[in-house]
Amino acid sequence: MASENSAPVAIVMGSDSDLSVMQGCVEQLREFGVEATVRILSAHRTPQAAAEFAQSAETRGIKVIVAAAGMAAHLAGAMAAWTTLPVIGVPLAAEGGPAGLDALLSTVQMPPGVPVATVAIGRAGAKNAAILAVQILALTDAALREKLHQFKNKQEQAIREKDAALS
């Protein structure tokens, strides 16, 4: 993890219980050589701190915010309300909840003018959020673009090998 003044990606989550899932996002970013600032901020329990974080993110060099939350899952929307940076929402399943569907709907149903890119629920979403963040950063970074091409090629090769093994 990097300091807030040097990382291009911020990963915020509503609770420390979300860290086990969001660790996949951190690790996927690291595979591309991208560091992340990781914070616990709540849209409901620390609304002022969340707003201040989102408002000052751009001046601290953050280019993409990944926001993960379960249940009402308002964190991504709260971040998007306070910044013009791209925000990627990762809905999470809460213990005893409806397997993350509540969080998915809360994250994806944003009003016009406050977009949040939303990925899958849970671990797959955490990894895809990292890849989407890298794709956004790669728009202005040729080295990251090349790493993305290599990543896609490795995925293709792995599937081709598995297919060949069936023959």
N, C-alpha and C positions, 0 to 999 in steps of 0.2 A: 504494500500500500504506500501511497505517496502523500506528501504534504498537500494541503489544499491549494497551495500556490503553484504547484508544478504539474498536477495531473490533469489531462484533458477530459477525463470522464469522472463523474461523481456518481457513486452508488449510495442511494439513501434508502433506508428501510424503516418501517414503523416500529419495529421491536427487535431486540437482540435474538429472539427466537427465530427470526427470519434469516439470520446469518448462515445457518447450515445450508440453506438452499442457495443463497446469494453468493456463497463461496465459489460456486460453479461459474458465476459471472466474472468474478475476480480472476479465477484461474484461466478462463477462456481469453480474457483481455491480456493476461500475461503471456499467453502463447503467441500473441501478436506483438508482444513487446510494448503494450500499452498499460501504463500504471493508472490506478484509480484511487480517488479519495473515497473513503467509506465512512458513512455517518448513520447514526440512529436519530431520526427526527420523526415526529408524529404530527399529522395534520390536525389531530384532535387534542392531544395532550401537550404538545409544544408548538402551537400554531405560529406564534411570533418568531420563534427560532427557525422554523421551517421557511417562513416567508423571508426572513432576513437571509437565510442561506441561498434561496433561489434568486433573490434580488441581487446579491453580490457575486453570484457564481461566475458570470461572464468576466467581471473585472479581475477575478482570481485565475483566469486562464482556462476555466472549465468550458468545454465545447458541447458536451452532451451530458444530460442527467438521466440516470436509470433509477426509477423509483419503484420499490417493491412494497406491497402491503396486502394484507388479507382482510377479510370481513368487508367493512364498508369501503375499504381501499381508496380513500380520497387523497392519498399522498401524491400520486402522480398528477392528479388534477390541480392540487394545491401548488405544486411546483410549477406547472404550466401556467397557472394564473399569474405568477409573479416573475416570469422570465420570457424572453423571446428565444431562448435556446431550445433545441429539440429535446423533448422529454419522451422517454420510453418507459411504459408502465409494465411491470411484471406482477400479475395477479397471483396471490398465494392462497393456498388452502389453509384455513384456520382449524385448529383442533375442535372437533364437534360440529364443524360447519358443513355446508353442502359441497364439499370437495373443491372449493375455490370458485364455483360458479357465481356466487355472490360478488366476489372480488373481481372476477372477469367482467361482469356486467357493470360494476361501479367504475372500472378502469376504462372500458371501451365506450361507454355512453357519455361522452363529453359534449357540452353544448357547442354550437357553431362558434368559431373564433378562438377556441381553447383546445387545440388538438393535442392528443396524446397517442403516440404510436404504441399499440398494445400487442404483446407477444403471448405465447401460450402460458398456461398455468404452471407454476412450480419450476422444477429443475430444468426442463426443456426450455421454458421461457427465459430463465436466467441465462442460459448459454446463448440462446438466440438474441437476447438483448445485448450481450457483449458483441456478437457478430454484427448486429445492426449498428451499434455504436461505432465499430471499426469501419463499416461501410460508409457511414457518414463522415468520419474523419478522413477516410481515403479519398474523398472528393478533392481534397487539397494536399494529399500526401502520396506521392508516387511509390514510396517504399512500402507503405501499408497496402496500396493497391496490389503490388506484386505479391505480398504475403497472402492477400485474399485469393489471388489466382492460384497460388501454391496450395492453399487450404482446400479450395474447390477441387483441384486436381487430385489431391490425396484422398478426398472423399470418393471421387469417381473411381480411382484405382482400387480402393478397398472394396467397393461394391463389385467391380469387375472380377476381382480375385475371388470373392465369395460366390459369384455366379459361376466362374470357371470351376470351382471346387465341387459344384453340384453335378457337373457334366461327367 
